[in-house]
Amino acid sequence: MKICVLVKEVPDAAVEKRIDNSTGRMDRSGEKNLNPYDTHAIEAAMQIREGGAVPVEEIVAVTMGPESAVRALHKAVSLGADRSVHLSDGAVAGSDVAATGYALAKTLQRESPDLVLLGQQSDDGECYTIGAVVAEHLGMPSLTQVIKMDVDPDALRCERQAEYGYDTVQIKLPAVISVGDAINEPRYPSLKAIMGAKKKPLDTVGIGDVEIDASKVGGENSAAQWVAAKAPPPKGAGEIIEDEDTNETVEKIVAWLDERKLI
Ligand SMILES: Cc1cc2nc3c(=O)[nH]c(=O)nc-3n(C[C@H](O)[C@H](O)[C@H](O)COP(=O)(O)OP(=O)(O)OC[C@H]3O[C@@H](n4cnc5c(N)ncnc54)[C@H](O)[C@@H]3O)c2cc1C
């Protein structure tokens, strides 16, 4: 089995997210990191390999992003991927979700994976949609919020986390699975793996290498256009209840909660 894992470089969680008003794009300057949700997808791939129910010949990390995104690939490799593929081309800059999904699907097509794994969401865009778009272009079935996987040579039995409980779904391979963050506890990379990550094969490709139609990617060819962004309204000052008489304080807190129908 060959598993491809989609990984994305995102601004570090500690960095405040901003829109660059001159371009309408997210300001991605500053510290960046591997999207934390994607570490669950890499861990899921590693557990399939280590579980031994099916032989896993290769785990390949795939990203689309600027030059700096290579660091997310190194991190993915240090967590267990055997090699990585980086779609890096000025023509894809500014792509919306549909164009990004198309470009990633074309990049994956060249790899012919049996299974594509990805995170439930990115920490910056938070669209939760790339899995479905990629699956549609690849003509593969797709599941989201998967928190358990049992693998057969040509099928997967998955548990999905839903609001009402858990769905158990059987799906034929090849397939695209976006994993929920409850699926596993990602491992930490060893120092040796971190040091060795840069030596693992990395294939940098442009749109021509993976037969991407230039008229379907990039900001100008995207159907979604950013119009405006505004910060959420500032939070009002809280209400401070001084504790002079505990019974009275408790009554005040209960009344406050009751007024807002919180109890
Ligand atoms: C008008 C417009 C312009 C935009 N311009 C840019 C831009 O210039 N640069 C930019 O980076 N983004 C840009 N974006 C955002 C970009 O479209 C989204 O980041 C992208 O479509 C993925 O959506 P998401 O991050 O919300 O992914 P989600 O659907 O929330 O992510 C789910 C999973 O998909 C995978 N994934 C998502 N994105 C990638 C990726 N690039 N490579 C590999 N795996 C991935 C990850 O595994 C992730 O966990 C733009 C969006 C719009 C609407």
PDBQT file of the ligand as one rigid body, heavy atoms in Angstrom, charges set to zero:
ROOT
HETATM    1  C1  LIG A 301      -9.434  34.296  -2.585  1.00  0.00    +0.000 C 
HETATM    2  C2  LIG A 301      -8.514  33.389  -1.852  1.00  0.00    +0.000 A 
HETATM    3  C3  LIG A 301      -7.131  33.531  -2.012  1.00  0.00    +0.000 A 
HETATM    4  C4  LIG A 301      -6.246  32.695  -1.317  1.00  0.00    +0.000 A 
HETATM    5  N1  LIG A 301      -4.898  32.839  -1.491  1.00  0.00    +0.000 NA
HETATM    6  C5  LIG A 301      -4.022  32.010  -0.847  1.00  0.00    +0.000 A 
HETATM    7  C6  LIG A 301      -2.604  32.117  -1.008  1.00  0.00    +0.000 A 
HETATM    8  O1  LIG A 301      -2.110  32.959  -1.745  1.00  0.00    +0.000 OA
HETATM    9  N2  LIG A 301      -1.781  31.261  -0.330  1.00  0.00    +0.000 N 
HETATM   10  C7  LIG A 301      -2.308  30.312   0.497  1.00  0.00    +0.000 A 
HETATM   11  O2  LIG A 301      -1.543  29.519   1.098  1.00  0.00    +0.000 OA
HETATM   12  N3  LIG A 301      -3.652  30.185   0.662  1.00  0.00    +0.000 NA
HETATM   13  C8  LIG A 301      -4.514  31.013   0.013  1.00  0.00    +0.000 A 
HETATM   14  N4  LIG A 301      -5.858  30.893   0.195  1.00  0.00    +0.000 N 
HETATM   15  C9  LIG A 301      -6.327  29.905   1.106  1.00  0.00    +0.000 C 
HETATM   16  C10 LIG A 301      -6.328  28.585   0.427  1.00  0.00    +0.000 C 
HETATM   17  O3  LIG A 301      -7.266  28.515  -0.569  1.00  0.00    +0.000 OA
HETATM   18  C11 LIG A 301      -6.636  27.583   1.513  1.00  0.00    +0.000 C 
HETATM   19  O4  LIG A 301      -5.636  27.660   2.488  1.00  0.00    +0.000 OA
HETATM   20  C12 LIG A 301      -6.626  26.206   0.923  1.00  0.00    +0.000 C 
HETATM   21  O5  LIG A 301      -7.629  26.126  -0.024  1.00  0.00    +0.000 OA
HETATM   22  C13 LIG A 301      -6.871  25.148   1.926  1.00  0.00    +0.000 C 
HETATM   23  O6  LIG A 301      -7.990  25.467   2.696  1.00  0.00    +0.000 OA
HETATM   24  P1  LIG A 301      -7.805  25.313   4.223  1.00  0.00    +0.000 P 
HETATM   25  O7  LIG A 301      -6.437  25.760   4.563  1.00  0.00    +0.000 OA
HETATM   26  O8  LIG A 301      -8.913  25.985   4.929  1.00  0.00    +0.000 OA
HETATM   27  O9  LIG A 301      -7.864  23.732   4.344  1.00  0.00    +0.000 OA
HETATM   28  P2  LIG A 301      -8.795  22.756   5.141  1.00  0.00    +0.000 P 
HETATM   29  O10 LIG A 301      -9.798  22.202   4.210  1.00  0.00    +0.000 OA
HETATM   30  O11 LIG A 301      -9.252  23.358   6.431  1.00  0.00    +0.000 OA
HETATM   31  O12 LIG A 301      -7.629  21.716   5.436  1.00  0.00    +0.000 OA
HETATM   32  C14 LIG A 301      -7.825  20.321   5.562  1.00  0.00    +0.000 C 
HETATM   33  C15 LIG A 301      -6.532  19.631   5.283  1.00  0.00    +0.000 C 
HETATM   34  O13 LIG A 301      -6.191  19.814   3.925  1.00  0.00    +0.000 OA
HETATM   35  C16 LIG A 301      -4.780  19.732   3.778  1.00  0.00    +0.000 C 
HETATM   36  N5  LIG A 301      -4.316  20.939   3.083  1.00  0.00    +0.000 N 
HETATM   37  C17 LIG A 301      -4.904  22.151   3.041  1.00  0.00    +0.000 A 
HETATM   38  N6  LIG A 301      -4.169  23.004   2.292  1.00  0.00    +0.000 NA
HETATM   39  C18 LIG A 301      -3.095  22.309   1.852  1.00  0.00    +0.000 A 
HETATM   40  C19 LIG A 301      -1.953  22.620   1.072  1.00  0.00    +0.000 A 
HETATM   41  N7  LIG A 301      -1.760  23.829   0.540  1.00  0.00    +0.000 N 
HETATM   42  N8  LIG A 301      -1.041  21.634   0.832  1.00  0.00    +0.000 NA
HETATM   43  C20 LIG A 301      -1.217  20.397   1.347  1.00  0.00    +0.000 A 
HETATM   44  N9  LIG A 301      -2.259  20.046   2.109  1.00  0.00    +0.000 NA
HETATM   45  C21 LIG A 301      -3.172  20.979   2.356  1.00  0.00    +0.000 A 
HETATM   46  C22 LIG A 301      -4.200  19.596   5.179  1.00  0.00    +0.000 C 
HETATM   47  O14 LIG A 301      -4.003  18.213   5.454  1.00  0.00    +0.000 OA
HETATM   48  C23 LIG A 301      -5.324  20.109   6.059  1.00  0.00    +0.000 C 
HETATM   49  O15 LIG A 301      -5.284  19.547   7.346  1.00  0.00    +0.000 OA
HETATM   50  C24 LIG A 301      -6.766  31.706  -0.473  1.00  0.00    +0.000 A 
HETATM   51  C25 LIG A 301      -8.162  31.560  -0.321  1.00  0.00    +0.000 A 
HETATM   52  C26 LIG A 301      -9.027  32.395  -0.994  1.00  0.00    +0.000 A 
HETATM   53  C27 LIG A 301     -10.518  32.219  -0.803  1.00  0.00    +0.000 C 
ENDROOT
TORSDOF 0
